[in-house]
Structures are given as structure tokens and as C-alpha cells.
Amino acid sequence: MPMTYDIVTVGGGLGGAALATALARNGARVLVLERETKFKDRVRGEGMSPWGAAEARELGLYEVLLSAGHELQWWDFYFSNQRAFHRDLVDTTPQHCPMLTFFHPDMQEALLQGAADAGAEVCRNAVVRSVVPGNPARVIYEQDGSTKDVECRLAVGADGRGSVVRRWAGFDVQKEPDFLFVTGLLLDGVQADDHTLRMDMNLGTGIMSFMNPQGQGRVRAYLVSRKDAGLRLQGPAHTPRFFQESLLTGVPHEVLLNAQAAGPIATFDGADAWVDHPYAGGIALIGDAAATSDPSWGQGLSLTLRDVRVLRDALLADDDWDRAGHVYAREHDRYYGVSRTVNTWLSEFFYTPGAEADAIRARALPLMAQDASRIPDANFSGPDLELDEATRRRMFGEE
């Protein structure tokens, strides 16, 4: 007979481990299935916005994340070497939280250990072969040469942007047209403020750099460019080009003078991809499996923890977990929709080429510098905003 659990999470990254911890603490019988026996470095988001840090606090996971991470209190944004914004994130966000940054493999290990400590059963080197919707749902996986078949009240796809759970459950994926490339590289020896997220944009080239410090001179750096610029950097041979393009955005030479690559370099598409209503038939999707947010704007980790918190609250509030799953999915569509809308506006504003777009920026940027509330603050303060055409017009300096 199949073993029975309340929750089975397919994936033991941020979403799967966080949900396992949150529900195991409330008495649920939870199984976490994770393919990797040792997490490896690869290019991915490693900055969590203040509103995401607040979600971590609400879930009781802030200290776990901080044990593997680092706090950023400040945000500086430069346009063509001129600082336009200098912001104390703790003072100016409603959550009064800093950003969190961390080395992703360390974060994953800390959260999986936290899930085990909370009472979840953590199974590594587990290769999931099938997830079958139903009441109960079924999950079939292999581990160490044997096949296991388990049943659960809820199966959770927390298996990332290439989610196989999503495919097996028959969810349809929506995708925006490709527009931006995002390139990431881990650096050591960076001479920059360890507590400031620095962003530089060269309005002439349309390339933006992000520097997310992790402490002691280690930074996960990114370049964002329009796809038609062809800036696809893959492999060590492209590291010098990464440094060159970073300097051209306005990063001071002395910041990178002694910097060295400390990890792989890779480029990926920045377009959003998502599922409408990510729950059906005893299967819920969270994190990138539910919605892959454009990484150019750094919302993926925060959205994942919002997914975890909203799903947790829905399950704890209603013994009918099918009904609770639909409650989660409706709320997910709302806040993810706000985030996607704001980031679409930001991408359009900053990256659209041409004389007309240049004129819009020339009109709107001085207004933003005088009144930062013209920019919808979803990326730092969270997606609990009311958006309408007037909001967009105000951002673009049209009123």
C-alpha cells in the first residue's frame, strides 16, 4: 500500500523547504523530495526584496535565511554615472525590512535542515517519475535504485521554471515575448559598500548592472540588456566582456579593480512565464513553477515566499484542502499580476529604444527624482497596490 502524507513537495529549494517547514511546524506530515545530494552554484537570483524579507519573518524563517545570508539597508541607482536615488530601505518601506542576499546553495542547505528540524521527512537523491492528480494525489519517485509510491492530500510542485509537475498535471503555461537578456556572475574582491544594492544604467547603450553584495567583498553581479543587443555571455571566455560592459554602465573602475570571477557566467531570457490559477486536482504550484518573474527586477524569491505564506494560511484556515487550494490560486493570480504589470512598465520605460522613448525618459526621470512615488513601489514594498491607467501615466510623466 502507498505511504500517506499530508503534503509532498517536489523540490527542496526555497519554496519546497519553506512550505515544508511552515506546515510541519503546524503538525502536518510532510515529505520533501529533492533530486540533488549537494547543491551547486549556478546563476540565479540571490537578492530578496524588503517585502520578501517580511514574508520570511511572517513564516518564522528570517533567522534561518540570515544565517546563510547578508542584509542590505541601502539602494543606490545611478544613471550615466550620476546618482539619482539613494534610499534607506529599512526607513522607507512599510515592512521596515532590509533586503536579504545569500549564496544560493548555502540558503538551500539551511532551509532543508530547518525543514528536517521542524519534523518534515527530507528525502534527497530522489527522482520523481510521476505526479498524478486526484483525491488523494499520488507521487511516484525513485531513490537509491528502488521505486516508491506515496499518496498525499496535496502535492506541491516546487520544481522551478522547468517544472515537470506542471506538465504532468496539465497546466497551460503563458509566456511574454522575449525582450531582455540577464547575465549573472559571482565576484570576489569587489571594493563596494557591503550593505548597498547598487544599480547603474547607461541610457545610451540601454544596459543596466546590478551588484548584490553578500559580504566581505563577494557580490553576485548582473547585466541586463535588450535581447536584440546580442549580449549573450556564456562560459569563462566571456568574463572579460562582463567586466567591460559593467564599467560601461557606470560602475567605477576602482570597484572592480581587484575583482575576480568566483563562479560560472551565464545568460538567460528575462521574459515572464506563468500559469493562470496554479491549483487543480490536489496539485498546487509555487515559486517559479507557478510564475517565473522576469529576473531583471529581482522579485522571484519574494514571490516564492508569498506563495508559501498564502498557501500555508489557506490550508490552515480550511479543512477542505481542495477549496483552500483554489483560495491560494486566486490570490496568487492577483499579486503576481500586479508584480508582472509593474515590471512590464519598468522594462518598457528603461529599455525601449528610439527617439520617442528617449524623450519620455528625459521628461519623466527628473520628475521621478523629485518625487519617487511616481514609480509604483511593488519591487521594494510589495505587490499590494491598486494599479490603473492613471498610475501608468504618472510613472511615464504624462500627468
C-alpha positions as MATLAB code, in Angstrom:
seq = 'MPMTYDIVTVGGGLGGAALATALARNGARVLVLERETKFKDRVRGEGMSPWGAAEARELGLYEVLLSAGHELQWWDFYFSNQRAFHRDLVDTTPQHCPMLTFFHPDMQEALLQGAADAGAEVCRNAVVRSVVPGNPARVIYEQDGSTKDVECRLAVGADGRGSVVRRWAGFDVQKEPDFLFVTGLLLDGVQADDHTLRMDMNLGTGIMSFMNPQGQGRVRAYLVSRKDAGLRLQGPAHTPRFFQESLLTGVPHEVLLNAQAAGPIATFDGADAWVDHPYAGGIALIGDAAATSDPSWGQGLSLTLRDVRVLRDALLADDDWDRAGHVYAREHDRYYGVSRTVNTWLSEFFYTPGAEADAIRARALPLMAQDASRIPDANFSGPDLELDEATRRRMFGEE';
ca = [
       0.000    0.000    0.000;
       1.266    3.541   -0.723;
       2.561    5.574    2.193;
       0.349    8.548    3.065;
       1.327   12.157    3.776;
      -0.498   15.432    4.138;
       1.939   17.266    1.848;
       4.555   16.104   -0.650;
       6.738   18.840   -2.101;
       8.553   18.068   -5.332;
      11.665   20.183   -4.930;
      13.596   21.175   -1.828;
      14.679   24.682   -2.776;
      13.372   27.900   -1.263;
       9.694   27.205   -1.895;
       9.587   23.498   -1.116;
      11.713   23.716    2.031;
       9.936   26.822    3.327;
       6.480   25.287    2.860;
       7.615   22.027    4.448;
       8.898   23.900    7.490;
       5.790   26.047    7.829;
       3.366   23.109    7.671;
       5.443   20.616    9.666;
       5.533   23.169   12.496;
       1.733   23.025   12.442;
       1.599   19.257   12.738;
       1.321   18.219    9.095;
       3.060   15.083    7.872;
       5.346   16.387    5.130;
       7.666   14.689    2.639;
      10.232   16.750    0.728;
      11.650   15.185   -2.438;
      14.908   16.729   -3.623;
      16.959   15.461   -6.554;
      20.298   16.986   -5.510;
      22.520   15.448   -2.853;
      24.732   18.554   -2.879;
      23.645   21.956   -4.157;
      25.983   23.528   -6.694;
      26.487   27.159   -7.633;
      24.734   28.332  -10.758;
      23.494   31.709  -11.907;
      20.188   32.598  -10.293;
      18.552   35.312   -8.204;
      20.197   35.885   -4.836;
      18.580   39.117   -3.711;
      15.316   39.173   -1.738;
      13.395   42.449   -1.597;
      12.333   44.012    1.727;
       8.767   42.793    1.264;
      10.084   39.271    0.732;
      12.193   39.573    3.891;
       8.960   40.498    5.689;
       7.333   37.323    4.336;
      10.295   35.377    5.738;
       9.656   36.940    9.128;
       5.971   36.069    8.963;
       6.932   32.455    8.180;
       9.479   32.332   11.017;
      12.312   31.830    8.529;
      14.137   35.149    8.658;
      16.872   33.992   11.028;
      17.381   30.799    9.032;
      17.882   32.824    5.862;
      20.084   35.341    7.620;
      22.313   32.511    8.890;
      23.187   31.887    5.241;
      22.939   35.489    4.112;
      23.538   39.173    4.488;
      21.405   42.313    4.975;
      21.380   45.313    2.624;
      19.968   48.521    4.073;
      20.594   50.847    1.145;
      19.694   51.164   -2.539;
      21.608   53.433   -4.892;
      20.622   53.963   -8.539;
      22.937   55.745  -10.990;
      22.128   56.976  -14.483;
      25.225   57.510  -16.627;
      27.465   58.000  -13.554;
      25.038   60.342  -11.762;
      23.324   59.066   -8.604;
      19.592   59.636   -8.986;
      18.281   57.698   -5.975;
      19.743   56.973   -2.543;
      17.288   55.109   -0.337;
      17.282   53.686    3.178;
      15.150   50.584    2.659;
      14.516   49.991    6.355;
      13.192   53.513    6.898;
      11.202   53.857    3.685;
       9.409   50.523    3.217;
       6.195   49.764    5.139;
       7.712   46.498    6.377;
      10.836   48.319    7.709;
      12.996   45.480    6.442;
      16.325   45.410    4.622;
      17.000   43.341    1.537;
      18.467   39.889    2.082;
      21.173   38.404   -0.102;
      22.762   34.981    0.153;
      24.807   32.376   -1.654;
      22.036   30.178   -3.041;
      23.490   26.739   -2.159;
      24.044   27.829    1.458;
      20.483   29.109    1.667;
      19.098   25.824    0.304;
      21.059   23.729    2.780;
      19.993   25.920    5.705;
      16.310   25.741    4.760;
      16.323   21.982    4.161;
      17.926   21.453    7.547;
      15.286   23.747    9.027;
      12.551   21.632    7.425;
      14.038   18.468    8.901;
      14.340   20.123   12.308;
      10.659   21.088   12.104;
       9.714   17.429   11.585;
       9.465   17.110    7.819;
      10.857   13.995    6.166;
      13.569   15.125    3.754;
      14.459   12.680    1.002;
      17.450   13.563   -1.187;
      18.698   11.831   -4.327;
      15.002   11.408   -5.135;
      13.993   11.397   -8.793;
      10.262   11.977   -9.220;
       8.813    9.925  -12.089;
       5.150   10.875  -11.923;
       2.641   13.073  -10.134;
      -0.989   12.056  -10.578;
      -3.828   14.451   -9.694;
      -6.625   13.161   -7.514;
      -8.016   12.841   -4.024;
      -5.581   11.693   -2.823;
      -2.855   12.756   -5.255;
      -0.069   10.266   -5.983;
       3.665   10.808   -6.334;
       5.964    8.108   -7.692;
       9.714    8.527   -7.264;
      12.966    6.594   -7.323;
      15.664    6.664   -4.704;
      18.797    4.525   -4.473;
      17.508    2.051   -7.034;
      14.053    1.494   -5.575;
      10.689    2.896   -6.669;
       8.283    4.333   -4.112;
       4.623    5.262   -4.449;
       3.095    7.729   -1.975;
      -0.292    9.368   -1.566;
      -0.994   12.838   -0.167;
      -3.752   15.339    0.443;
      -1.758   17.871   -1.557;
       1.175   17.515   -3.942;
       3.174   20.705   -4.423;
       5.248   21.444   -7.495;
       8.195   23.466   -6.227;
      10.477   22.320   -9.024;
      11.329   25.589  -10.729;
      10.916   27.193  -14.118;
      11.193   23.881  -15.989;
       8.619   22.205  -13.729;
       7.715   18.646  -14.684;
       4.916   18.643  -12.108;
       3.300   21.471  -14.052;
       3.420   19.406  -17.238;
       2.212   16.181  -15.646;
      -0.743   17.993  -14.062;
      -1.728   19.544  -17.385;
      -1.320   23.236  -16.529;
      -1.063   25.597  -19.501;
       1.909   27.985  -19.444;
       1.567   31.591  -20.601;
       4.680   33.484  -21.710;
       5.507   37.062  -22.564;
       7.576   37.743  -25.689;
      11.324   37.630  -25.117;
      12.664   41.139  -24.614;
      15.576   41.143  -22.154;
      18.712   39.103  -21.502;
      20.018   38.722  -17.949;
      23.649   37.702  -17.348;
      24.992   36.817  -13.909;
      28.450   36.258  -12.419;
      29.681   35.742   -8.851;
      32.620   38.005   -7.991;
      35.132   38.153   -5.152;
      37.321   41.114   -4.255;
      34.782   43.807   -5.116;
      35.525   47.165   -3.493;
      31.993   48.378   -2.775;
      29.731   49.079    0.191;
      28.731   45.669    1.550;
      25.310   46.959    2.637;
      24.144   48.701   -0.549;
      22.389   47.333   -3.618;
      23.978   49.303   -6.451;
      22.331   49.720   -9.846;
      23.924   51.547  -12.777;
      22.347   52.254  -16.145;
      23.898   53.655  -19.264;
      20.950   55.290  -21.008;
      22.966   55.443  -24.218;
      23.601   51.705  -24.501;
      20.436   50.591  -22.709;
      22.394   48.222  -20.416;
      21.894   48.074  -16.655;
      24.107   46.476  -13.999;
      23.102   45.223  -10.560;
      25.537   44.474   -7.740;
      24.128   42.418   -4.844;
      26.741   42.226   -2.067;
      26.955   39.080    0.036;
      29.543   40.454    2.461;
      33.347   40.571    2.625;
      33.742   41.720   -0.978;
      31.631   38.968   -2.541;
      28.975   40.169   -4.995;
      26.531   38.488   -7.324;
      26.621   40.874  -10.270;
      24.189   41.037  -13.179;
      23.907   42.738  -16.547;
      20.509   43.351  -18.142;
      20.176   44.273  -21.807;
      17.680   44.123  -24.640;
      17.765   40.794  -26.396;
      18.380   42.458  -29.744;
      21.679   43.820  -28.390;
      23.030   40.262  -28.560;
      24.804   40.352  -25.196;
      24.664   36.610  -24.510;
      27.683   35.781  -22.343;
      28.266   32.091  -21.637;
      31.392   30.469  -20.231;
      34.709   31.747  -18.797;
      35.906   33.224  -22.090;
      33.227   35.906  -21.759;
      34.256   37.064  -18.261;
      36.388   39.985  -19.571;
      33.406   41.192  -21.608;
      31.247   41.109  -18.482;
      33.711   43.404  -16.684;
      33.908   45.701  -19.708;
      30.141   46.069  -20.030;
      29.767   46.613  -16.272;
      32.222   49.515  -16.421;
      30.341   50.989  -19.372;
      27.129   51.120  -17.332;
      28.902   53.426  -14.885;
      30.358   51.093  -12.249;
      33.539   52.884  -11.058;
      36.816   51.308  -12.175;
      38.099   51.036   -8.605;
      35.091   48.908   -7.592;
      36.173   46.127   -9.972;
      39.938   46.739   -9.897;
      40.717   43.611   -7.843;
      37.555   41.647   -8.621;
      37.803   38.048   -9.785;
      35.210   35.603  -11.066;
      34.191   33.144   -8.349;
      31.549   31.159  -10.218;
      30.021   30.415  -13.608;
      28.826   33.076  -16.025;
      25.554   32.513  -17.855;
      22.826   34.401  -19.705;
      19.135   33.599  -19.793;
      15.929   35.090  -21.158;
      14.123   37.518  -18.916;
      10.541   37.035  -20.097;
       7.821   36.148  -17.593;
       6.176   32.732  -17.831;
       3.234   31.777  -15.639;
       0.249   29.558  -15.007;
      -3.188   31.066  -14.518;
      -4.721   29.671  -11.331;
      -1.885   27.359  -10.170;
      -4.030   24.780   -8.393;
      -6.094   21.868   -9.705;
      -6.991   18.364   -8.632;
      -4.892   18.137   -5.477;
      -1.793   19.742   -7.037;
      -0.532   23.248   -6.271;
       2.362   25.056   -7.930;
       4.543   27.542   -6.053;
       7.585   29.658   -6.866;
       8.928   29.533  -10.407;
       6.729   26.533  -11.191;
       3.702   28.814  -10.773;
       5.206   32.009  -12.179;
       8.705   32.790  -13.369;
       9.060   36.513  -12.832;
      11.427   38.465  -15.096;
      14.674   38.251  -13.065;
      15.683   41.709  -14.264;
      13.607   43.108  -11.401;
      14.524   40.622   -8.665;
      11.059   39.558   -7.469;
      11.272   35.772   -7.814;
      12.431   34.926   -4.290;
       9.934   37.284   -2.658;
       7.056   35.950   -4.762;
       8.027   32.414   -3.767;
       7.759   33.205   -0.064;
       4.447   34.986   -0.645;
       3.221   31.799   -2.347;
       4.335   29.760    0.665;
       2.701   32.057    3.195;
      -0.601   32.369    1.299;
      -0.825   28.613    0.682;
       0.046   27.864    4.312;
      -2.616   30.239    5.589;
      -5.261   28.850    3.236;
      -4.564   25.250    4.281;
      -4.573   26.057    7.981;
      -7.830   28.009    7.694;
      -9.896   25.350    5.919;
     -10.006   21.588    6.383;
     -11.278   21.305    2.813;
      -7.897   21.479    1.096;
      -9.384   21.465   -2.374;
     -11.240   24.659   -1.541;
      -8.121   26.053    0.148;
      -6.089   25.341   -2.976;
      -8.441   27.468   -5.052;
      -8.249   30.279   -2.482;
      -4.469   30.233   -2.830;
      -4.583   30.199   -6.624;
      -6.932   33.181   -6.870;
      -4.802   35.243   -4.509;
      -1.620   34.207   -6.330;
      -3.050   35.459   -9.621;
      -3.820   38.830   -8.013;
      -0.425   39.659   -6.501;
       1.614   38.092   -9.274;
      -0.455   40.056  -11.792;
       0.403   43.314  -10.024;
       4.095   42.432   -9.984;
       4.124   41.479  -13.660;
       2.316   44.675  -14.654;
       4.719   46.954  -12.781;
       7.761   45.172  -14.153;
       6.393   45.309  -17.690;
       6.082   49.071  -17.276;
       9.623   49.302  -15.899;
      11.060   47.262  -18.758;
       9.192   49.361  -21.296;
      10.320   52.600  -19.668;
      14.014   51.790  -19.280;
      14.743   49.544  -22.242;
      12.595   50.726  -25.146;
      14.960   52.189  -27.778;
      14.423   55.168  -30.050;
      13.978   58.925  -30.007;
      10.408   58.814  -28.690;
      11.421   56.601  -25.726;
      14.414   58.862  -25.055;
      12.073   61.861  -24.925;
       9.788   60.078  -22.447;
      12.745   59.285  -20.183;
      14.057   62.837  -20.450;
      10.664   64.110  -19.298;
       9.912   61.506  -16.618;
      13.264   60.879  -14.911;
      13.599   64.383  -13.401;
      10.035   64.077  -12.115;
      10.865   60.702  -10.547;
      13.980   62.154   -8.919;
      11.829   64.881   -7.345;
       9.032   62.503   -6.329;
       9.901   58.791   -6.108;
       6.225   57.938   -5.509;
       5.754   58.275   -9.270;
       7.322   54.806   -9.554;
       4.928   52.102   -8.225;
       6.937   50.620   -5.354;
       5.963   46.983   -5.870;
       9.563   45.798   -6.118;
      10.600   47.039   -2.676;
       7.310   47.403   -0.772;
       5.341   44.531   -2.305;
       2.565   43.919   -4.850;
      -0.331   45.049   -2.654;
      -1.080   48.028   -4.878;
      -4.036   49.330   -6.847;
      -2.969   49.915  -10.435;
      -4.809   51.782  -13.161;
      -4.034   53.792  -16.265;
      -3.504   56.915  -14.157;
      -0.734   55.087  -12.271;
       0.988   54.288  -15.524;
       0.587   57.791  -16.925;
       2.058   59.296  -13.779;
       5.078   56.979  -13.975;
       5.699   57.899  -17.606;
       5.454   61.611  -16.806;
       2.248   62.065  -18.783;
       0.444   63.864  -15.958;
];
